[in-house]
Amino acid sequence: MENQTNQPSPENIMKIGTGFWASKILLTAVSFQLFTKLAEKKTMKAKDIKDFLGLKCTDRNTYDFLDALTAFGFLKREGILDTAIYSNTLDTDMFLDKNKPSYIGGILEMMNNRLYTFWGNLGEGLLTGLPQNEAKKSEDFFGLIYQDPEKLKEFTSAMSGIQMGNFVAFSQKFDFKKYNTLIDVGGSAGLLSIMVATHNPHMNCTSFDLPPVQPIANTTIQQFGLSDRVKTASGDFFTMPIPGADIVVMGNILHDWNEENKIALMRKAYDALPVNGAFVAIEGIIDDERKENVFGMMMSLNMLIETGTGFDYTFADFNRWANIVGFRTTTLLPLTGPSSAAIAYK
């Protein structure tokens, strides 16, 4: 963020430079399931939190940890130090209680368990253009994830967490009146299909992903009681055609790949659609001037860490690819925060 005053100030430099401190405090609290416990107990004293978490640090360290979370807006506090009583905020109670379906902490858990360490090698990634994750030991990052049931469970939970707000927004903002069927390509746990079916009773949806993901999606669909209108299908979207539907959605899929593969996937979506059908890419679409959506640019760097060649993109990029494929028209639908739905109509 550019300094708008006439006097030099180190404030923003230090704020960003120490940003990983703040990040690690939140990620650690999520890994401790602190917000889940507070949702259960409603309020807790610092000593009780320390005992619950099994902390061996000093009381002062505990206060620092909890009060930093309070200052960030993640906890509420009455009293101070040994008299302090802590509780969740409205946001953390809704989104960081693991027992609620609105939980988005899966992406934060993956950030803590995987990405935090890998991002320490961002410089190496920029210098070499190579991924900095598990793929350092194997060329097939996604293969490694899908072979390990625990990693796969964490990954699907992360993808659900980062997109849940967008899925709800899309299911409410997009005009589904002209359509009856939707297929979510790379549908992970099936939440987009579930949200669309929940808010649009006439819609029948399919969550399409690799075979190991199908049981996870089926379990989620059953939990929401939508097995009559939300189905699963399995396959590799690079080696087989995408099943036909009125709407083809890809959430956080296109950014995994280089430009050639992005266009190839959009072409597959085009082939799966009827005339007037809609292709939807839900991602952190970067503003065309590349000045505002910092999250989109950071996510693009995360694709360097994860894949080496993937990147996030602007709406202008999307328009160019849609034109190459043959789509008739495009539009951009803002969703939540820095994310949007880039839509191309056949």
C-alpha angles and dihedrals in degrees: 000000000000118000106248096190127087092238124076114245132183092206099103092039091056093040092057095035092057093038092112089064091061092042093053092049091057094041091051092051090052092048089051089051087231094152092049090054092047090050088056097044097033092210134023137182118237091248092054091049090050091051093046093050092044092232117178094187122104123280088250091057089051091052090049091052095047096040092050088054087049093050090050089055097250097111136034120221137196117190125004138265110335092006095049120122117195133203139166124273120235090263099047092044090054102038107025102044103104092207094063123083087227091066112134097174093107091087090047091050090053091047090054096043099040120359099049091065095039093052087061084075097053091118091055090048092053092046096047104026088226129127116261101206134079087312088079084081096036136024092223107073094167090047090056092050094048094047094058113067093203094048090046092051091049092046095050090046089051093050090049091049097050094047105034096098090047092049091053092046093048092048089054102036103042116084105240096171094105095047138069107177135047133181121198108208111211086013096171109186092002097247098136091054090046093051093047092049091046095054097034110045094189094058124101113199138191127201109211122195143126117306097257090060096053097083091050092051093045091053091051092048091051091050089057092045094235103121090122094064105020118064135170131231128184134213146101111282091207097053101036136041118268109250113254122264140148090249127031115195130190115186114193090342108107093054091062092071145058120258095268092055092043090058091045091054092047089051090053089051090050091053091051094054131084120227108293089019118141132235113201128194113190111197145116092288107201116231112254092244090051092224107103114037100068090160090061091052092047090049088052089055087049087059088056088054092046105035110006094223105042122101143171119245148202128255087251088059090049091050092052093051092045089053091051091051093047105251114161101223142347139212138181121231115194113222125173127336111324096348131100141173112244104204128196121188123210 
